[in-house]
Amino acid sequence: MTSHLPSALELDRRAYRHRREQRSVLLAVVSTLAFAAIVWLTVFTTPTWAVVQESFFNPEVALEALPRVWNGFLLNLQVLGLSVVTVGVFALLIAVLRTLRGPVFFPVRVLAAAYTDVFRGLPFIIVLFLFGFGLPTIADTRIPPIVLGTLCVTLTYSAYVAEVIRAGIEAVHPSQRLAARSLGLGYVQTLRRVVLPQALRKITPPLMNDFVAMQKDVGLISILGAVDAVRAAQIVTSQTYNFTPYIVAGVLFILLAIPSIRLTDWYTAKLRAREQTGSVL
């Protein structure tokens, strides 16, 4: 067998692409260095930077605040872990109710639609006030902040996630349902074995974006009196008269979100590459 040798024209094209890639890398490095130099000259060498660094980026205060902020951050992680499960179950139920067909299910569809409209319209902080302080008042008993926080996150984000799931279910072509029913599958079996697997592949990127948003909003449970990362940072700030603990809490939330963000980008690129296979010349 004779191996295929590229033509002279193909070799010239490869050399041109290689030179263009090298030039792009060089331009990227030069522009990055130039931008870093501009930032250094306009920010870090100014007289006010020392004041900003002392108030917001103090290493000693950061080390002092880190243990307390971390202990509070663990509470945020607990609420997040519980909310992922409850939001997933409740949102799926709402989405299925919204996609039920037939006039007999009209009241159920209206209630499900009203729920999503209300909780997508209510600011999350109002939900925290209404349920975080209202429920203990009505029940006349103390409810743990982790329970109240999980409840508020579930009520709010189930509305968003339910709409994403509903959109994914309705994006599946009706022929898939008809084919499944022709094989003798019931409604639940069709939904579980045919519709949902296809829908989940389509809605995974927006679902992961909602997960990133939920990671941030669990920091608002400090309103309920929970000593989470934000409240712990507030306590240390009131003791040191320094805002560095807030930066520490913010960095923890950023580190929590970055893996999810990168995973979302990777999965979105993977789906795009699979759907556009053969379309790039």
N, C-alpha and C positions, 0 to 999 in steps of 0.2 A: 504494500500500500504506500502510495506517495502522499506525503503530508502537504496540506494546502499552504502555500506561501502567499502572504499579502502582496498586493501589487504596489508599485511605486506610488501611485496616487493614494492608496490607503495608508502607506507609511508616512507620506507627507501630512495627511489628515491627523494621524496619531501624534506626530511631532508638533503640529499646530495646537492640538488640544492640550498637549503636555506643557507647551510654552504658555498657553493661556491660563492653565491652572497655576503654574508657578507665578505668573504675574498677579493673579488674583490673590494668592497667599501673601505675596510681597506687599501688595496694596493694603491688605487687611492688617498686616503687622505694622506698617507705617502709619495708617490711620489710627490704630489703637494706641500706638506710642504718642502720636500727636495729641490725641484726645486726653490721654493720661497726663501729658505735660500741661495742657490747658487747665485741667482740673486742679493739678498741683499748684499752678501759679495763681489761679483765681479763687481757690478755696483754702487749701491747706497752708498757704503762706500768709494769709490775712491775719490781722491782729485778733479778730473776733473768733477765729477757729479754736484758740486755746480755751475760750469761755465755753464754746459749744462742746468741745471735747470733755471738759471738766463736768459739765452738767448732764451730758447724754452718753458719753463713752468713757466713763471712769472705770478702769480695770479693778480697782480695789472695791468699789461699791458693787460691781458686777459679781465678783467672787463672793462677797458677803451675801448678796441677794440670791445667788443661784440655788442654794439648798432649799430655801423657803419657796421660791418660785417653782422649782422642780417638783416639790411635794404637791403644790397646788395644781401643777400641770398634769400630774397623775390622775387627779379628779376629772379634769377635762377629758383625758383619755378614756376613763371609765364611762362617762356620759356618751362620748363618741362611739365607743364599742357597743353599748346597749342601743343607742339610737340607730346604728347601721342595721341591726336586726329588726327592730320595731318598725322603722321607716320602710324597709324592704317588704315586710309582710303586709303592713297596712296599706301601703301605696299600691301593691299588686292587687289587693282586694278592691280598692277604689277603682283602679283601672279596669278590672274585669267587670265591675258593676256598671261602669260607664259604657262598656261595649256590649252589654246584653241587648239582644234584639227582641222585637215584638212589642206590641202595645201594652201587654200585661206588666212589663218591666219599666214602663214610663215613669212611675213615681220613684223607683229606685234610681233611675238615671238622673232624674231631676235633683234628688237629694245628693247624689255623688257630685254632680256638676256644681251645686250650690256650695258644697264643702270646699271644693277646689277653688271656686271663685272667692270665697270668704278668706281662706287662709293664704291664698296667694296675694290678696289685696292688703291684709293686715300686716303692718310692720312687726318683725319678730319681737321687738322690745315691748310692744303692746301685748302680744301673746304672753310674754313673761310676766308682765304686771297682772293681767287678767287671771291667769291660771296659777302663777307662782305665788301670788298673794291672795287671790280670791278663793282658791280651793281650801287652803288652811283655815281661812275665816269661816267658810261655810261648814266645813267638817269640824271646826272647833277643836282641832288637834294639830300637832306638829308633824309635818311631812318632810322627810329628808330632802335636802336640795338636789341630791342626785336623781331622786325619783321625779321631782318637779321639773328639773332640767331636761331629763329624758322625755317627759311628757310633752313639754313645750316644743322641743326640737322635732319630735315625732309628728305633732299636729301640724307644724308649719311645713316641714320638708316632705311630708307624705303628699301634700297637695302638689308640689312641684314634680316630685318623682312620679306620681300617678299620671300626670299629664304626659310625661316623657314615655312611660310604659304604654299608655293608651295610643300615643302617636305611633309607637313601634308596632303595636298589634294591628292597627288599621293600615299600616304600610305593607303588611303581608298581603299578597294578591289573593283575592277571593277564590281563585281556582285551587289554591292549596287547601282551603277548608272543604271545598266540594270534593276534591280528590280523597281527602281523609274520610269524609262522611260516606263516600261511595265504597270505601273499604270496610265499612261497618264500625268505624270509630264513633263514639258518642261525643257530645259537646266538650266535656271535661277532658277526655282523651285527646281530642283534636287540639284543644288549647295547650295541653301539656306536652304533647309529643310533636306537634307540627308547627303551631303558630308561635308559641313563646320562644322556642329555640331560635327561630329565624328573627323574631323581633328583638331578642336580646343582643344579637350580633349587630343590629343596626343602631341600637340605643346605648350601647356601652360607652362611647365617648361622652355624650351628654350626661349620662348617669355618673360618670367619674368626675365631671365638672361640678355636678351638684354635691358630690362627696367632698370635694375640695372646699366648696362654699360652706358646707356643714362643719368642716373642721375649724373654720374661723369663727362661726357663730356660737360654737360651744363655749367660747370665751366670754359670752355675755351672761352666762349663768351666775357670774359674780353679783349680778343685780339681786339675786335671790338670797344673798347672804352667804353663799358658799365661798370658802377660802380656796379658790382655784388659782391659776397662774396670774390672772389679772388682779384679783383682790390681794394676793400675796405681794405682787409688785407695788400695788397701791400702799400697802402697809409699810413696806420698806422705804418707799419714797417719802411717806409722811415722817419717818424717823430720821432719814438722812438728808432730806431736802434736796434730793438728787433724782433725776429722771432716768438714770441708767437702768433701774429694775424693769421699767417698761420696755426698754430695748431688749433686755434679757428675755422677757416673756414673748416679745415679738419674734425674736430669733428662734425660740422653741417652736412657735407655731409655723414659722417659715420652713424650718427643718422637717416638720411633720408634713407639710404640704408638698414640698419639692418632689419626693418620690412619686406621689400620686399624679402630679402635673407631668413629670417626665414619662410616667407609664401611660398617661392619656395621650401624649404626643406620639409615643411609640406605637400604640395600638391604632391611633388614627392614621398614621403613615402606613402601617401594615395593611389596614383595610383599603386605603386609597391605592396602594400598589397592587393589591389583589384585584380590585375592581377595574383598574386601568391597565391591566396586563395586556401588552400588545398594542396599546394606543399611542405609546411614545415612539416616535421614529428616530 
